[in-house]
Amino acid sequence: MRKSASPGAELVQKTLLQKLSALTRFHAGYFRISLSLCAQALLWKTLSAADPRALHFILHLLPAAAFDVLWSFALSSLVVLCALYAIRCACRFDCFKAELGHHVGVNYLFAPWASALLLLQCAPSPFLRPERPAYHVLWWAFAVPILVLDVKVYGQWFTKGRKYCLSAVANPTSQMTVIANMAAAAAAAATDLKEIATCMFTVGLAHYLVLFVTLYQRLAGSESLLPALLRPVFFLFFAAPPPPASPGPPSPAAVAAVVVSTPPRRCSSSYPSSSFFAWYVSRPTLFWRSMRTFSLAWWAYSFPLTVLALAAEKYAQEVKGGVPNAIMVVLSLVSALVTVALILFSAFNPALLLPHRDPFLPQPSIPS
């Protein structure tokens, strides 16, 4: 006769099931952490290569291996999150399918590929320089999923009826598609893939123009647009990074800058972003409810600030003077401080960061 399991074995089995259940709740929204860290790696790589006089003292205080440590830390975060998401897909494929059809969740599926492309641009290894074959292979490996997701997201706007049309599902996280396309264009522009870079930039530009008009016509604080706790993602409005070879970001202001500037100046990329940044900073009440308790949504602040600092660095390189350098220093330090603060908050408040339930599962797999 078969013996029943001991209470100790049942407790161990229940604990393992609970841990496995927690591991499968890491949805695509967690990739905003790796996106922020990878953008920081790109920012400080760019600053160290340019070595601006305004940051010369700070850069030379850092040890020689500081950037390698930052790049490795960003890569580790991306690998860990990808592994956790792979476990989720294997154990809860129905949740992955639900996320793929969700108007917010599907947009963050672009984030891991954008993160990888940001890391590729600032890789310290000589084997990953733009002229090396390994760079081209990795670019295609990271860019093809973005194109596939583009076809999926854009296709459902036209073919799945009113429920999935852009006017019904558009929200600030929809700009993750623009960010991913711009990251791919920036990585391709550093190589001889100029036509492909132009293609990716054009796709992102077309999407941004339509998306901006759609979102601009809707009430910014509407609960139907986004819940109050997710309002930090409004910062994504100024987070679309322009590729190095382009005259500006995906915005009408950049298109006008091509006409009024002879030759076109890349520093124009900071103008519309700065306007959005000033608009949101002057309205703190919009984010008050989301700031009461630390949550994953707070990581949405870091990446846009880092991209704005990158634009300020380009601005300072082309427009010499004390004011551009001061803007670059302030934004670079603010973005770094915000990122460090988020890392500390996450380390000291893991219970608030770790998922307690799966937002794409109708009923929790293990009752509390």
Salt bridges, closest charged atoms under 4 A:
ASP51 OD1 - HIS56 ND1 3.30
ASP51 OD2 - HIS60 NE2 3.75
GLU99 OE1 - ARG88 NE 3.36
ASP192 OD1 - HIS136 NE2 3.18
GLU223 OE2 - ARG231 NH2 3.47
GLU223 OE2 - ARG289 NH1 3.61
GLU318 OE2 - ARG266 NE 3.37
ASP358 OD2 - ARG88 NH1 2.54
ASP358 OD2 - ARG92 NH1 3.26
